[in-house]
Amino acid sequence: TLDAPMRMLTKKDWLTFQQSFETQFPDFIARLRARFVQITSTDIRLFILIKIGLDSRCIAAISGISVESVYRGRTRLRKKLGLDNSENLENFIELF
């Protein structure tokens, strides 16, 4: 559950997770890369973690970064996705 202590994901953990995610959402990452060519692997990871419903605190914990770094990443991601301040990032990601 999300109440359990979080641990940082290793590269191997992330690859395993990504493969499972792609099974559930086929071609999702390819579609994301095709639509937003400037998106980085770090951006994709943040996008996916938001898509599965994790909040900034959880994302920070499993990524081994500060919550402030997650907020900065979210801001960069919004810009790359072409969202203005009135558009909700979570809603955009959920509908993608």
All heavy atoms as an XYZ file, in Angstrom:
787
protein
N       0.845     -1.192      0.000
C       0.000      0.000      0.000
C       0.877      1.237      0.000
O       2.058      1.179      0.303
C      -0.920      0.026      1.231
O      -0.136      0.228      2.392
C      -1.745     -1.237      1.354
N       0.250      2.383     -0.247
C       1.014      3.624     -0.242
C       1.399      4.054      1.164
O       2.216      4.933      1.342
C       0.224      4.738     -0.939
C       0.099      4.591     -2.446
C      -0.724      5.734     -3.015
C       1.442      4.528     -3.123
N       0.808      3.426      2.199
C       1.185      3.744      3.568
C       2.476      3.047      3.975
O       3.087      3.398      4.975
C       0.073      3.332      4.539
C      -1.174      4.165      4.337
O      -1.048      5.312      3.866
O      -2.268      3.666      4.652
N       2.899      2.053      3.216
C       4.139      1.335      3.513
C       5.325      2.252      3.255
O       5.246      3.160      2.431
C       4.237      0.093      2.642
N       6.428      2.031      3.977
C       7.611      2.871      3.740
C       8.075      2.748      2.292
O       8.077      1.668      1.716
C       8.666      2.303      4.691
C       7.948      1.389      5.618
C       6.645      1.029      4.980
N       8.440      3.873      1.719
C       8.917      3.892      0.341
C      10.408      3.605      0.318
O      11.124      3.994      1.218
C       8.674      5.266     -0.299
C       7.237      5.580     -0.515
S       6.666      4.572     -1.881
C       5.092      5.262     -2.158
N      10.843      2.947     -0.729
C      12.268      2.769     -0.924
C      12.613      3.240     -2.316
O      11.769      3.240     -3.217
C      12.697      1.325     -0.710
C      12.261      0.356     -1.783
C      12.885     -1.013     -1.540
N      12.439     -1.950     -2.529
C      13.011     -2.118     -3.719
N      14.039     -1.396     -4.077
N      12.548     -3.004     -4.569
N      13.841      3.655     -2.479
C      14.272      4.173     -3.760
C      14.338      3.044     -4.783
O      14.826      1.961     -4.496
C      15.652      4.823     -3.607
C      16.012      5.679     -4.783
S      17.466      6.674     -4.441
C      18.731      5.598     -5.065
N      13.813      3.307     -5.972
C      13.867      2.324     -7.051
C      15.263      2.291     -7.653
O      15.850      3.332     -7.930
C      12.877      2.682     -8.158
C      11.396      2.639     -7.826
C      10.579      3.093     -9.026
C      10.974      1.245     -7.406
N      15.762      1.091     -7.887
C      17.029      0.936     -8.593
C      16.749      0.987    -10.089
O      15.595      0.949    -10.527
C      17.679     -0.417     -8.252
O      16.816     -1.467     -8.745
C      17.894     -0.587     -6.755
N      17.821      1.041    -10.896
C      17.631      1.005    -12.353
C      16.910     -0.270    -12.761
O      16.031     -0.254    -13.624
C      18.977      1.106    -13.074
C      19.530      2.493    -13.113
C      20.791      2.546    -13.944
C      21.337      3.961    -13.943
N      22.510      4.095    -14.807
N      17.272     -1.383    -12.135
C      16.632     -2.666    -12.448
C      15.153     -2.630    -12.067
O      14.305     -3.090    -12.832
C      17.343     -3.802    -11.713
C      16.789     -5.167    -12.040
C      17.531     -6.267    -11.330
C      16.902     -7.604    -11.669
N      17.487     -8.691    -10.906
N      14.842     -2.061    -10.884
C      13.439     -1.921    -10.472
C      12.658     -1.120    -11.504
O      11.548     -1.477    -11.877
C      13.323     -1.183     -9.132
C      13.872     -1.943     -7.948
O      13.931     -3.184     -7.990
O      14.255     -1.268     -6.965
N      13.265      0.006    -11.947
C      12.573      0.876    -12.900
C      12.334      0.155    -14.218
O      11.243      0.246    -14.784
C      13.341      2.179    -13.122
C      12.673      3.021    -14.153
C      13.125      3.320    -15.395
C      11.382      3.638    -14.059
N      12.210      4.087    -16.077
C      11.124      4.293    -15.278
C      10.409      3.687    -13.065
C       9.954      4.995    -15.524
C       9.225      4.386    -13.320
C       9.022      5.035    -14.528
N      13.326     -0.583    -14.714
C      13.154     -1.315    -15.973
C      12.048     -2.358    -15.858
O      11.227     -2.505    -16.764
C      14.469     -1.960    -16.400
C      15.548     -0.996    -16.881
C      16.853     -1.737    -17.149
C      15.099     -0.236    -18.116
N      12.014     -3.052    -14.722
C      10.955     -4.041    -14.492
C       9.597     -3.364    -14.453
O       8.633     -3.819    -15.079
C      11.213     -4.806    -13.172
O      12.471     -5.467    -13.266
C      10.119     -5.826    -12.893
N       9.519     -2.242    -13.727
C       8.268     -1.497    -13.646
C       7.839     -1.006    -15.027
O       6.680     -1.120    -15.409
C       8.406     -0.310    -12.687
C       7.216      0.591    -12.734
C       6.079      0.275    -12.026
C       7.212      1.728    -13.527
C       4.958      1.081    -12.096
C       6.110      2.538    -13.605
C       4.972      2.219    -12.886
N       8.791     -0.459    -15.773
C       8.497      0.091    -17.095
C       7.954     -1.000    -18.025
O       7.009     -0.768    -18.778
C       9.753      0.729    -17.676
C       9.505      1.613    -18.854
C      10.762      2.357    -19.279
O      11.786      2.342    -18.608
N      10.691      2.997    -20.408
N       8.533     -2.195    -17.957
C       8.040     -3.301    -18.783
C       6.604     -3.668    -18.400
O       5.764     -3.902    -19.270
C       8.958     -4.520    -18.636
C      10.296     -4.327    -19.305
C      11.280     -5.435    -18.956
O      11.098     -6.185    -18.013
N      12.351     -5.506    -19.730
N       6.321     -3.696    -17.111
C       4.954     -3.988    -16.649
C       3.993     -2.897    -17.089
O       2.868     -3.178    -17.512
C       4.927     -4.115    -15.127
O       5.691     -5.204    -14.715
N       4.441     -1.650    -16.989
C       3.618     -0.523    -17.411
C       3.299     -0.626    -18.896
O       2.160     -0.433    -19.306
C       4.347      0.793    -17.102
C       3.545      2.012    -17.440
C       2.639      2.535    -16.530
C       3.689      2.641    -18.668
C       1.881      3.651    -16.844
C       2.944      3.761    -18.986
C       2.035      4.267    -18.067
N       4.302     -0.943    -19.702
C       4.101     -1.064    -21.153
C       3.161     -2.225    -21.493
O       2.455     -2.160    -22.495
C       5.439     -1.247    -21.866
C       6.188      0.046    -22.074
C       5.597      0.911    -23.187
O       5.217      0.395    -24.262
O       5.502      2.128    -22.976
N       3.133     -3.252    -20.673
C       2.191     -4.348    -20.882
C       0.764     -3.854    -20.652
O      -0.144     -4.178    -21.410
C       2.500     -5.520    -19.924
O       3.818     -5.984    -20.188
C       1.523     -6.666    -20.099
N       0.606     -3.039    -19.616
C      -0.711     -2.487    -19.281
C      -1.138     -1.381    -20.254
O      -2.305     -1.248    -20.575
C      -0.672     -1.932    -17.852
C      -2.012     -1.590    -17.281
C      -2.839     -2.827    -16.970
O      -2.323     -3.897    -16.699
N      -4.142     -2.686    -17.028
N      -0.170     -0.574    -20.695
C      -0.426      0.558    -21.589
C       0.480      0.439    -22.822
O       1.480      1.150    -22.926
C      -0.165      1.890    -20.879
C      -0.994      2.110    -19.648
C      -0.504      1.799    -18.395
C      -2.281      2.632    -19.759
C      -1.269      2.008    -17.256
C      -3.048      2.845    -18.624
C      -2.550      2.524    -17.367
N       0.150     -0.462    -23.758
C       1.013     -0.701    -24.927
C       1.285      0.582    -25.718
O       0.382      1.391    -25.925
C       0.221     -1.700    -25.767
C      -0.756     -2.324    -24.826
C      -1.060     -1.281    -23.794
N       2.524      0.750    -26.129
C       2.973      1.875    -26.956
C       2.817      3.239    -26.299
O       2.937      4.267    -26.961
C       2.267      1.874    -28.322
C       2.510      0.603    -29.100
O       3.658      0.105    -29.064
O       1.570      0.100    -29.723
N       2.566      3.271    -25.008
C       2.375      4.539    -24.309
C       3.617      5.425    -24.406
O       3.531      6.592    -24.772
C       2.028      4.281    -22.836
C       1.784      5.531    -22.056
C       0.523      6.093    -22.028
C       2.804      6.161    -21.363
C       0.283      7.258    -21.316
C       2.581      7.323    -20.661
C       1.311      7.870    -20.630
N       4.767      4.863    -24.089
C       6.007      5.645    -24.092
C       6.353      6.080    -25.514
O       6.768      7.218    -25.731
C       7.147      4.874    -23.411
C       6.819      4.696    -21.916
C       8.485      5.589    -23.587
C       7.758      3.791    -21.160
N       6.139      5.217    -26.482
C       6.398      5.575    -27.881
C       5.493      6.725    -28.314
O       5.937      7.668    -28.990
C       6.196      4.363    -28.786
N       4.226      6.690    -27.932
C       3.301      7.782    -28.258
C       3.731      9.084    -27.590
O       3.669     10.156    -28.195
C       1.870      7.454    -27.803
C       1.137      6.493    -28.669
C      -0.354      6.366    -28.315
N      -0.612      6.085    -26.905
C      -1.243      6.934    -26.077
N      -1.663      8.091    -26.481
N      -1.451      6.582    -24.821
N       4.174      8.965    -26.344
C       4.625     10.136    -25.596
C       5.841     10.767    -26.268
O       5.882     11.978    -26.494
C       4.946      9.724    -24.156
C       5.241     10.819    -23.150
C       4.093     11.809    -23.050
C       5.518     10.190    -21.784
N       6.811      9.932    -26.631
C       8.016     10.428    -27.311
C       7.692     11.024    -28.684
O       8.279     12.019    -29.093
C       9.038      9.310    -27.473
C       9.772      8.950    -26.208
C      10.898      7.969    -26.522
N      11.495      7.435    -25.327
C      12.433      8.051    -24.611
N      12.853      9.233    -24.968
N      12.939      7.481    -23.535
N       6.751     10.418    -29.408
C       6.393     10.908    -30.741
C       5.692     12.265    -30.669
O       5.934     13.139    -31.498
C       5.506      9.889    -31.454
N       4.851     12.438    -29.686
C       4.100     13.692    -29.569
C       4.924     14.823    -28.974
O       4.739     15.982    -29.326
C       2.851     13.469    -28.724
C       2.002     14.701    -28.630
C       0.584     14.398    -28.295
N      -0.143     15.627    -28.030
C      -1.220     15.705    -27.304
N      -1.729     14.613    -26.764
N      -1.816     16.852    -27.101
N       5.842     14.476    -28.057
C       6.656     15.479    -27.374
C       8.125     15.104    -27.565
O       8.740     14.484    -26.690
C       6.298     15.555    -25.891
C       4.849     15.827    -25.647
C       3.986     14.810    -25.272
C       4.329     17.100    -25.827
C       2.635     15.059    -25.062
C       2.978     17.362    -25.620
C       2.131     16.334    -25.235
N       8.685     15.482    -28.696
C      10.025     15.023    -29.067
C      11.108     15.524    -28.122
O      12.171     14.905    -28.015
C      10.371     15.408    -30.523
C       9.478     14.661    -31.495
C      10.277     16.908    -30.740
N      10.869     16.624    -27.418
C      11.871     17.179    -26.509
C      11.860     16.516    -25.126
O      12.701     16.813    -24.297
C      11.672     18.699    -26.371
C      10.479     19.124    -25.532
C       9.117     19.014    -26.220
O       8.961     18.344    -27.226
N       8.115     19.658    -25.661
N      10.947     15.574    -24.900
C      10.813     14.951    -23.585
C      11.989     14.012    -23.315
O      12.434     13.287    -24.198
C       9.449     14.235    -23.471
C       9.042     14.078    -22.024
C       9.453     12.925    -24.201
C       7.573     13.732    -21.845
N      12.492     14.042    -22.090
C      13.634     13.212    -21.703
C      13.157     11.955    -20.974
O      11.983     11.855    -20.590
C      14.577     13.992    -20.767
O      13.883     14.240    -19.520
C      15.043     15.298    -21.385
N      14.080     11.047    -20.743
C      13.757      9.837    -19.977
C      13.302     10.190    -18.565
O      12.392      9.556    -18.021
C      14.968      8.914    -19.913
O      15.284      8.454    -21.196
N      13.914     11.209    -17.976
C      13.515     11.666    -16.635
C      12.095     12.214    -16.672
O      11.299     11.946    -15.760
C      14.504     12.728    -16.113
O      15.807     12.151    -16.077
C      14.119     13.215    -14.726
N      11.763     12.966    -17.713
C      10.406     13.490    -17.870
C       9.399     12.354    -18.006
O       8.313     12.393    -17.414
C      10.294     14.384    -19.110
C      11.148     15.630    -19.060
O      11.353     16.186    -17.966
O      11.614     16.050    -20.144
N       9.761     11.343    -18.770
C       8.868     10.195    -18.985
C       8.629      9.469    -17.666
O       7.503      9.093    -17.344
C       9.432      9.250    -20.063
C       9.361      9.945    -21.433
C       8.691      7.915    -20.076
C      10.090      9.221    -22.539
N       9.673      9.309    -16.905
C       9.535      8.644    -15.606
C       8.575      9.430    -14.718
O       7.665      8.846    -14.111
C      10.916      8.524    -14.947
C      10.900      7.823    -13.620
C      12.323      7.661    -13.127
N      12.328      7.072    -11.806
C      13.310      6.355    -11.314
N      14.394      6.140    -12.031
N      13.249      5.858    -10.105
N       8.740     10.744    -14.652
C       7.850     11.578    -13.852
C       6.418     11.485    -14.377
O       5.464     11.335    -13.601
C       8.341     13.033    -13.856
C       7.500     14.039    -13.085
C       7.363     13.642    -11.614
C       8.114     15.430    -13.208
N       6.246     11.551    -15.684
C       4.933     11.448    -16.321
C       4.240     10.155    -15.889
O       3.078     10.158    -15.477
C       5.129     11.486    -17.837
C       3.881     11.731    -18.636
C       3.681     12.951    -19.246
C       2.937     10.735    -18.823
C       2.537     13.181    -20.025
C       1.802     10.950    -19.586
C       1.597     12.186    -20.190
N       4.964      9.045    -15.972
C       4.392      7.740    -15.629
C       4.048      7.659    -14.145
O       2.984      7.160    -13.768
C       5.357      6.607    -16.037
C       5.381      6.479    -17.563
C       4.965      5.283    -15.398
C       6.445      5.538    -18.095
N       4.939      8.161    -13.293
C       4.677      8.095    -11.851
C       3.467      8.941    -11.471
O       2.684      8.560    -10.592
C       5.925      8.509    -11.066
C       7.111      7.536    -11.199
C       8.338      8.090    -10.499
C       6.761      6.141    -10.694
N       3.289     10.070    -12.142
C       2.084     10.874    -11.918
C       0.869     10.124    -12.451
O      -0.185     10.092    -11.820
C       2.220     12.266    -12.568
C       3.309     13.090    -11.862
C       0.879     13.008    -12.548
C       3.687     14.378    -12.579
N       1.014      9.499    -13.624
C      -0.101      8.765    -14.248
C      -0.625      7.665    -13.329
O      -1.835      7.433    -13.276
C       0.308      8.169    -15.590
C      -0.847      7.437    -16.275
C      -0.675      7.361    -17.740
C      -1.836      6.687    -18.437
N      -3.043      7.510    -18.493
N       0.254      6.995    -12.606
C      -0.208      5.910    -11.737
C      -0.701      6.431    -10.384
O      -1.066      5.648     -9.523
C       0.854      4.805    -11.553
C       2.085      5.316    -10.818
C       1.192      4.175    -12.894
C       3.045      4.214    -10.384
N      -0.701      7.762    -10.228
C      -1.335      8.340     -9.046
C      -0.437      8.679     -7.880
O      -0.937      8.968     -6.790
N       0.882      8.644     -8.084
C       1.775      8.985     -6.977
C       1.844     10.488     -6.790
O       1.855     11.245     -7.761
C       3.176      8.436     -7.224
C       3.307      6.910     -7.305
C       4.773      6.521     -7.453
C       2.698      6.230     -6.096
N       1.899     10.928     -5.530
C       2.053     12.349     -5.257
C       3.539     12.707     -5.229
O       4.408     11.824     -5.303
C       1.341     12.752     -3.966
C       1.913     12.091     -2.716
O       3.069     11.609     -2.727
O       1.206     12.085     -1.691
N       3.812     13.989     -5.140
C       5.204     14.466     -5.201
C       6.068     13.874     -4.101
O       7.233     13.562     -4.316
C       5.238     15.994     -5.146
O       4.648     16.526     -6.310
N       5.497     13.704     -2.918
C       6.254     13.136     -1.796
C       6.681     11.704     -2.098
O       7.839     11.323     -1.882
C       5.409     13.188     -0.526
C       6.103     12.693      0.723
C       5.172     12.702      1.929
N       3.924     11.972      1.724
C       3.801     10.652      1.819
N       4.839      9.904      2.092
N       2.633     10.075      1.614
N       5.780     10.907     -2.619
C       6.100      9.513     -2.962
C       7.100      9.453     -4.115
O       8.029      8.640     -4.087
C       4.835      8.753     -3.343
S       3.711      8.465     -1.971
N       6.910     10.304     -5.107
C       7.833     10.339     -6.239
C       9.236     10.691     -5.765
O      10.214     10.064     -6.184
C       7.343     11.329     -7.320
C       6.047     10.801     -7.955
C       8.418     11.553     -8.387
C       5.336     11.801     -8.842
N       9.334     11.654     -4.863
C      10.639     12.038     -4.318
C      11.288     10.865     -3.596
O      12.475     10.575     -3.797
C      10.482     13.234     -3.370
N      10.510     10.174     -2.780
C      11.055      9.066     -1.986
C      11.574      7.936     -2.868
O      12.683      7.441     -2.653
C       9.994      8.538     -1.020
N      10.810      7.534     -3.871
C      11.256      6.403     -4.686
C      12.289      6.802     -5.725
O      12.977      5.948     -6.264
C      10.081      5.643     -5.349
C       9.356      6.509     -6.356
C       9.138      5.086     -4.307
C       8.332      5.744     -7.177
N      12.404      8.113     -5.979
C      13.400      8.590     -6.939
C      14.701      8.998     -6.265
O      15.694      9.255     -6.953
C      12.839      9.778     -7.731
O      11.696      9.394     -8.455
N      14.687      9.108     -4.950
C      15.890      9.508     -4.219
C      16.227     10.979     -4.406
O      17.398     11.348     -4.435
N      15.189     11.812     -4.549
C      15.386     13.250     -4.730
C      14.493     13.994     -3.743
O      13.629     13.402     -3.095
C      15.081     13.700     -6.177
C      13.641     13.385     -6.572
C      16.059     13.047     -7.163
C      13.220     13.898     -7.945
N      14.683     15.297     -3.641
C      13.861     16.100     -2.743
C      12.504     16.394     -3.376
O      12.349     16.331     -4.606
C      14.568     17.418     -2.415
O      14.610     18.250     -3.559
N      11.547     16.722     -2.533
C      10.227     17.107     -3.019
C      10.355     18.359     -3.895
O       9.679     18.477     -4.917
C       9.245     17.334     -1.850
C       7.910     17.880     -2.338
C       9.031     16.048     -1.073
N      11.253     19.263     -3.520
C      11.474     20.471     -4.320
C      11.955     20.110     -5.723
O      11.559     20.750     -6.706
C      12.479     21.400     -3.636
C      11.969     22.025     -2.347
C      12.008     21.070     -1.144
O      12.761     20.061     -1.171
O      11.256     21.319     -0.194
N      12.804     19.098     -5.825
C      13.261     18.647     -7.149
C      12.108     18.091     -7.975
O      12.055     18.290     -9.191
C      14.360     17.593     -7.009
O      15.520     18.158     -6.458
N      11.192     17.416     -7.323
C      10.004     16.914     -8.031
C       9.185     18.094     -8.541
O       8.743     18.096     -9.686
C       9.142     15.998     -7.132
C       7.849     15.596     -7.843
C       9.927     14.765     -6.713
N       9.001     19.121     -7.702
C       8.247     20.306     -8.135
C       8.913     20.974     -9.337
O       8.235     21.377    -10.279
C       8.106     21.317     -6.998
C       7.201     20.865     -5.872
C       7.491     21.199     -4.562
C       6.057     20.103     -6.115
C       6.667     20.792     -3.513
C       5.242     19.690     -5.080
C       5.546     20.042     -3.784
O       4.729     19.630     -2.765
N      10.229     21.076     -9.303
C      10.951     21.658    -10.457
C      10.759     20.787    -11.696
O      10.556     21.296    -12.805
C      12.439     21.835    -10.138
C      12.714     23.035     -9.243
C      14.191     23.355     -9.159
N      14.992     22.289     -8.590
C      15.200     22.101     -7.280
N      14.672     22.921     -6.394
N      15.932     21.100     -6.866
N      10.815     19.474    -11.522
C      10.593     18.554    -12.641
C       9.195     18.689    -13.210
O       8.994     18.655    -14.427
N       8.218     18.864    -12.341
C       6.843     19.050    -12.787
C       6.708     20.343    -13.600
O       6.022     20.368    -14.624
C       5.882     19.082    -11.590
C       5.742     17.732    -10.894
C       4.982     17.877     -9.587
N       3.633     18.337     -9.801
C       2.565     17.552     -9.891
N       2.704     16.239     -9.760
N       1.379     18.044    -10.093
N       7.382     21.392    -13.151
C       7.350     22.669    -13.871
C       7.968     22.519    -15.258
O       7.401     22.980    -16.259
C       8.086     23.764    -13.067
O       7.418     23.945    -11.816
C       8.137     25.080    -13.821
N       9.124     21.858    -15.340
C       9.769     21.621    -16.643
C       8.880     20.767    -17.540
O       8.748     21.025    -18.738
C      11.132     20.953    -16.454
C      12.224     21.899    -16.003
C      13.597     21.256    -16.079
N      13.720     20.062    -15.267
C      14.071     20.048    -13.972
N      14.344     21.173    -13.352
N      14.151     18.930    -13.321
N       8.254     19.750    -16.957
C       7.377     18.870    -17.718
C       6.183     19.654    -18.271
O       5.827     19.496    -19.435
C       6.903     17.702    -16.849
C       6.029     16.648    -17.522
C       6.737     16.017    -18.719
C       5.631     15.577    -16.512
N       5.586     20.500    -17.462
C       4.459     21.333    -17.930
C       4.855     22.142    -19.151
O       4.106     22.222    -20.124
C       3.990     22.293    -16.836
C       3.293     21.652    -15.663
C       2.919     22.703    -14.628
N       1.944     23.619    -15.143
C       0.641     23.356    -15.262
N       0.189     22.193    -14.877
N      -0.185     24.241    -15.765
N       6.046     22.742    -19.104
C       6.519     23.549    -20.229
C       6.708     22.690    -21.478
O       6.306     23.075    -22.569
C       7.832     24.256    -19.874
C       7.646     25.382    -18.890
C       8.961     26.035    -18.547
C       8.751     27.104    -17.488
N       9.998     27.708    -17.051
N       7.312     21.524    -21.314
C       7.549     20.647    -22.462
C       6.248     20.121    -23.065
O       6.174     19.842    -24.255
C       8.464     19.488    -22.073
C       9.893     19.942    -21.818
C      10.774     18.792    -21.417
C      12.187     19.286    -21.134
N      13.072     18.190    -20.725
N       5.230     19.985    -22.227
C       3.931     19.516    -22.699
C       3.098     20.653    -23.279
O       2.030     20.422    -23.844
C       3.158     18.847    -21.553
C       3.792     17.602    -20.930
C       2.972     17.120    -19.747
C       4.004     16.500    -21.952
N       3.595     21.886    -23.118
C       2.882     23.049    -23.655
C       1.671     23.457    -22.838
O       0.740     24.057    -23.371
N       1.664     23.139    -21.541
C       0.536     23.481    -20.676
C       0.738     24.856    -20.064
O       1.838     25.190    -19.632
C       0.393     22.452    -19.553
C       0.184     21.004    -19.968
C       0.102     20.111    -18.745
C      -1.056     20.864    -20.824
N      -0.341     25.632    -19.994
C      -0.225     26.907    -19.295
C      -0.666     26.702    -17.842
O      -1.094     25.621    -17.451
C      -1.001     28.022    -20.003
C      -2.501     27.784    -20.040
O      -3.055     27.255    -19.056
O      -3.123     28.145    -21.049
N      -0.566     27.747    -17.049
C      -0.836     27.637    -15.612
C      -2.277     27.281    -15.279
O      -2.550     26.800    -14.189
C      -0.429     28.926    -14.899
C       1.075     29.090    -14.863
O       1.818     28.124    -14.956
N       1.523     30.327    -14.741
N      -3.192     27.516    -16.216
C      -4.600     27.208    -15.944
C      -4.926     25.739    -16.184
O      -5.986     25.266    -15.775
C      -5.509     28.091    -16.803
O      -5.362     27.747    -18.170
N      -4.037     25.016    -16.847
C      -4.292     23.609    -17.163
C      -3.705     22.704    -16.079
O      -2.586     22.902    -15.632
C      -3.691     23.257    -18.521
C      -4.361     24.007    -19.658
C      -3.692     23.744    -20.986
O      -2.644     24.371    -21.238
O      -4.216     22.909    -21.740
N      -4.477     21.701    -15.687
C      -4.077     20.787    -14.636
C      -3.189     19.676    -15.198
O      -3.617     18.940    -16.100
C      -5.327     20.199    -13.972
C      -5.010     19.332    -12.799
O      -4.548     18.207    -12.964
N      -5.269     19.841    -11.607
N      -1.979     19.552    -14.664
C      -1.024     18.551    -15.137
C      -1.558     17.139    -14.954
O      -1.482     16.311    -15.856
C       0.325     18.720    -14.428
C       1.424     17.724    -14.788
C       1.793     17.847    -16.267
C       2.645     17.939    -13.904
N      -2.112     16.858    -13.778
C      -2.622     15.512    -13.504
C      -3.741     15.131    -14.469
O      -3.787     14.011    -14.962
C      -3.109     15.390    -12.055
C      -1.997     15.328    -11.033
C      -1.428     16.700    -10.674
O      -1.946     17.740    -11.162
O      -0.448     16.739     -9.925
N      -4.653     16.076    -14.747
C      -5.747     15.786    -15.690
C      -5.211     15.514    -17.084
O      -5.666     14.590    -17.761
C      -6.744     16.946    -15.736
C      -7.593     17.025    -14.496
O      -7.650     16.106    -13.690
N      -8.251     18.156    -14.313
N      -4.245     16.309    -17.529
C      -3.649     16.103    -18.847
C      -3.033     14.715    -18.928
O      -3.248     13.977    -19.892
C      -2.583     17.171    -19.115
C      -1.913     16.983    -20.448
C      -2.460     17.543    -21.596
C      -0.742     16.241    -20.568
C      -1.850     17.357    -22.839
C      -0.132     16.036    -21.793
C      -0.682     16.604    -22.925
N      -2.266     14.350    -17.904
C      -1.581     13.055    -17.898
C      -2.593     11.908    -17.843
O      -2.450     10.906    -18.537
C      -0.567     12.998    -16.735
C       0.617     13.924    -17.047
C      -0.109     11.571    -16.469
C       1.608     14.094    -15.918
N      -3.610     12.069    -17.040
C      -4.625     11.023    -16.914
C      -5.307     10.750    -18.258
O      -5.582      9.596    -18.603
C      -5.678     11.439    -15.889
C      -6.750     10.410    -15.639
C      -7.779     10.867    -14.626
O      -7.431     11.627    -13.717
O      -8.948     10.448    -14.768
N      -5.539     11.801    -19.018
C      -6.247     11.654    -20.293
C      -5.355     11.282    -21.458
O      -5.842     10.934    -22.535
C      -7.000     12.958    -20.616
C      -8.095     13.317    -19.617
C      -8.647     14.691    -19.929
C      -9.193     12.259    -19.603
N      -4.032     11.355    -21.279
C      -3.104     11.082    -22.378
C      -3.133      9.613    -22.727
O      -3.110      8.744    -21.921
C      -1.683     11.496    -22.016
C      -0.724     11.305    -23.174
C      -0.632     12.265    -24.167
C       0.053     10.167    -23.284
C       0.247     12.098    -25.243
C       0.923      9.981    -24.351
C       1.008     10.950    -25.318
